């Protein structure tokens, strides 16, 4: 039997009182329900980020090993002023070759009605540059303050179906890309 896919969920903000954490925990719990997937939460505010270095020197060995082992990633991030949090970008930049030919799905979160559509749009070229392969579906958690109660319980059950469609696509893409990484020789160009 094929080993389960490993698809961690990255919580992309460190702000106090972050509602994005509710969305990330919902995504994590739904992902855990998949029999063929292992997952864990990676919280950017708990990563030991070096702010006085760049490139390979700022890698966190544990985070890099987790990304290396992964078959795909789910990024759950808020939209801050039409963009992504700087700490998320800094964390993503800690790795390079670990991302190549792996699937990624993005969930945007916002207090407004568009559910982080602009943060997803802003992250797409970053994902491509890192070597990640984005899936076709996103999940947009708009008006997040109305989607979860104070304990983080989901109030709008339509998100279960939305996330199911998202996970189906991500899992399919992660399987295809794993097969390619393991069975199809990479063509090197100079």
C-alpha positions in Angstrom: 0.0 0.0 0.0 1.2 3.5 -0.9 2.4 5.6 2.0 0.1 8.5 3.0 0.7 11.9 1.5 2.2 14.4 3.9 0.5 17.8 3.5 1.2 20.3 6.3 -0.9 23.4 6.9 1.0 26.7 7.2 -0.6 29.4 9.4 0.8 32.5 7.8 0.4 35.2 10.4 1.7 36.0 13.9 -0.7 38.8 14.9 -2.3 38.7 18.3 -6.1 37.8 18.2 -5.7 36.4 14.7 -8.9 35.0 13.3 -6.9 33.3 10.6 -5.9 30.7 13.2 -9.6 29.5 13.3 -9.6 29.0 9.6 -6.2 27.2 9.7 -7.4 24.9 12.5 -10.6 24.1 10.5 -8.5 23.3 7.4 -6.2 21.2 9.6 -9.1 19.2 11.1 -10.7 18.6 7.7 -7.4 17.5 6.3 -6.8 15.1 9.2 -10.1 13.3 8.2 -8.6 12.1 5.0 -7.4 8.5 5.5 -4.6 8.9 2.9 -3.1 12.1 4.3 -0.9 13.0 7.2 -0.8 16.6 8.3 0.4 19.0 11.0 0.2 22.7 11.7 3.2 24.9 11.0 2.6 28.3 12.8 5.0 31.0 11.4 5.1 32.7 14.7 6.7 29.6 16.3 9.4 29.2 13.6 12.9 30.4 14.7 13.3 33.1 12.0 16.6 34.8 11.6 16.2 38.4 10.7 19.9 39.2 10.3 20.8 36.8 7.5 19.6 35.6 4.1 19.4 32.5 1.9 20.7 29.2 3.1 22.1 30.8 6.3 18.6 31.5 7.6 17.2 28.0 7.2 15.6 26.3 10.2 16.6 22.7 9.9 13.3 21.4 11.4 11.1 23.5 9.1 13.3 22.6 6.0 13.1 18.8 6.9 9.3 19.1 7.2 9.0 20.8 3.8 11.4 18.3 2.2 9.3 15.4 3.5 6.0 17.0 2.3 4.1 16.1 -0.8 2.2 19.4 -0.8 1.4 22.4 1.4 -1.7 24.3 2.4 -1.1 28.0 3.1 -3.8 29.7 5.2 -3.0 33.4 5.3 -4.8 36.7 5.9 -4.8 39.6 3.5 -3.0 42.6 4.9 -3.4 45.8 2.9 -3.9 43.8 -0.4 -0.8 41.7 0.3 0.6 38.8 2.3 2.3 39.0 5.7 6.0 39.7 5.6 6.7 37.0 8.2 5.0 34.4 5.9 7.2 35.5 3.0 10.3 35.4 5.2 9.4 31.9 6.4 8.8 30.7 2.8 12.1 32.1 1.6 14.0 29.8 4.1 13.7 27.0 1.6 14.2 26.6 -2.1 14.9 23.1 -3.5 12.6 21.6 -0.9 9.5 23.0 -2.7 10.3 21.9 -6.3 7.5 20.0 -8.0 5.2 19.9 -5.0 1.5 20.9 -4.9 0.3 23.9 -2.9 -3.2 25.2 -2.2 -3.9 28.6 -0.7 -6.7 29.7 1.6 -7.2 33.4 1.9 -8.7 35.1 4.9 -10.1 38.6 5.3 -12.5 40.7 7.4 -14.0 41.9 4.1 -16.2 40.1 1.7 -13.6 38.9 -0.8 -11.9 36.4 1.5 -8.3 37.2 0.8 -8.7 37.0 -3.0 -5.9 39.6 -3.4 -3.5 37.8 -1.1 -4.0 34.6 -3.1 -3.4 36.6 -6.3 -0.2 38.2 -4.8 1.1 34.8 -3.7 0.7 33.0 -7.0 3.9 34.3 -8.6 5.8 33.6 -5.4 4.6 30.0 -5.4 5.8 29.6 -9.0 9.2 31.1 -8.3 9.6 28.7 -5.4 8.9 25.8 -7.7 5.5 24.9 -6.1 2.6 23.9 -8.3 -0.6 25.7 -7.4 -3.9 24.0 -7.7 -7.0 25.4 -9.4 -9.2 25.9 -6.3 -8.8 28.3 -3.5 -10.8 28.7 -0.3 -11.7 32.3 0.5 -12.7 32.9 4.1 -14.5 36.3 3.8 -16.0 38.2 6.7 -14.0 35.8 8.9 -15.3 37.5 12.1 -18.8 36.1 11.2 -17.6 32.6 10.1 -16.3 31.4 13.5 -17.5 31.9 17.1 -15.2 33.0 19.9 -14.1 29.4 20.5 -13.2 28.9 16.8 -16.2 26.8 15.9 -17.3 27.1 12.2 -20.7 28.8 11.8 -21.2 28.4 8.1 -21.2 24.7 7.1 -20.9 25.5 3.4 -17.2 25.8 4.0 -17.0 22.0 4.6 -18.0 21.4 0.9 -15.7 24.2 -0.3 -12.8 22.7 1.5 -13.7 19.2 0.3 -13.4 20.3 -3.4 -10.1 22.1 -2.5 -8.6 19.0 -0.8 -9.7 16.7 -3.6 -7.8 18.8 -6.1 -4.8 19.2 -3.8 -4.5 15.5 -3.0 -4.8 14.5 -6.7 -2.1 17.0 -7.7 0.1 15.9 -4.8 -0.2 12.3 -5.9 0.6 13.1 -9.5 3.6 15.2 -8.6 4.9 12.6 -6.1 4.7 10.0 -8.9 6.6 12.3 -11.2 9.3 13.1 -8.6 9.8 9.4 -7.9 9.5 7.9 -11.4 10.2 10.5 -14.1 13.8 11.6 -14.6 14.2 15.4 -14.4 15.5 16.9 -17.6 18.5 19.1 -16.8 19.1 22.1 -19.0 22.1 24.4 -19.0 
